[in-house]
Amino acid sequence: MNHAAGFVALAVALATPVALAQTPAKKANGMLVNLAGMTLYTFDKDTDGKSMCSGPCATNWPPLVASVNAKASGDYSLVLREDGGKQWAYKGKPLYRWAKDQKPGDTSGDGFNEVWHVAKP
């Protein structure tokens, strides 16, 4: 193979989309954070892998939304929301952000109303 043909083959290989399995969250400082580094939380009122947070609750506690073609993997599962969307859950517990956290590492929602807690791996 000449250099030009090799370059074209490499360019085609790099341009071809590859479906990589990626978890919806990562571990940082003993807690789960979203891919942007924002702290994730669980809600004590959620039961049996079902989110009990919708409407104004979901405005303050945005769910960790999953794409329509997301697939459960390992400890991460999917919860069908009341609005028909999908939400990520960790070990069966739906995951949320707290709207008042301003930057990665903030945990101002931990213990809120004694029912919101930082999600821990």
N, C-alpha and C positions, 0 to 999 in steps of 0.2 A: 504494500500500500504506500503510495507516495504521500508527502506531507500535506498536500492540499486535501486529498481524500480523507486523511486521518483527522484533519481539522474539521471538515464537514461532519464526519461521524461523531466527533466529540461535541460539536455544536448541537446536533440533533439529539444526542443523548442528554445533554444538559437542558434542552428546551422541553423535553418530554416530561409531562407532569407525573410525579410519583406520589402515590397515596401513602403518606407516612402516618403511622398510628401515633397520635399525640394525646397525652393526658390533658384534661381540661384545667388542671391545677398543678401546682408544684409545692414542695415542702420548703419552708424558709423559717428559720428561728423557732422550730418546734411547732409550727402551725401551717395550715394550708393557705395558699395565696393563689389568686388568679394569674394568668400569664403576664399581666402587667405588674404583678407584685402586690396587688391590693389584697388585704386580709379577707378571708372568707369565714362565714359564720353559719351556725346551725340554730334552728328554732325548736324549742322544747314542745311546742304545740303540734308540730308535724308528727303524723302517725303512719305507720306501715308504708313508708316510702311515698307518702302523699303530702304535698305542700298545702299548708293551711294559711299561707300568706298570699293574699291577692288584693287587688284594688289599692287603697291608700297604703296598706302594709307593704305591697310590692314596690310602691314608689319610694318608700324609705329604705326598704331592704330589697334591692333589685336581685332577682334570681340569677344564678349563673346559667345563662341560656345556652342550650345546645342547638346545633344546626339540625335541620330536618333529617339529614343523612348520618347523624352521629350514631356511633355504635358503642354500647357498653363494653368496658374492658377492665379486668382486674377488680379493684375495689370501687371503681366508678360505674354507676348505673344511671339510667335515665328515668325521670319522673314525668308523667304527663300532667301538665298544668290545667287548671280550670279553663283557661282561654284557648286550650288546644295546643299550646307550645310545649316544648320539651325543656327540662331543666336537669342539670347535672346533680347527682347525689354521690356522696362518699359513704360507703358502707351502709347504704340505705337512707342516709340523712341528706335531704335536699340542701344545697349550698346557696348562700346569698352573700352579697356585699352590703355594707352599711353606707348610706348616702353621705353621712357626715364625716367619714374617713377622708382626709384630704390628700394623703400621700402614702406610698408603699411603707408598710410597717406600722401605720396607725392602727390602733385597736380600741378606739373609743366606743365601739358597740358592745364590747365584751361585758356581759352581766346586765345589759340593758333590760329593764323591767324584770330582771331575774329569769328571763326565758331565752335570751340570745347569748350565744357563746362562740368564742373563737373555735373554728374547726381545727381539730388536731389529728395528725396522721396516726 
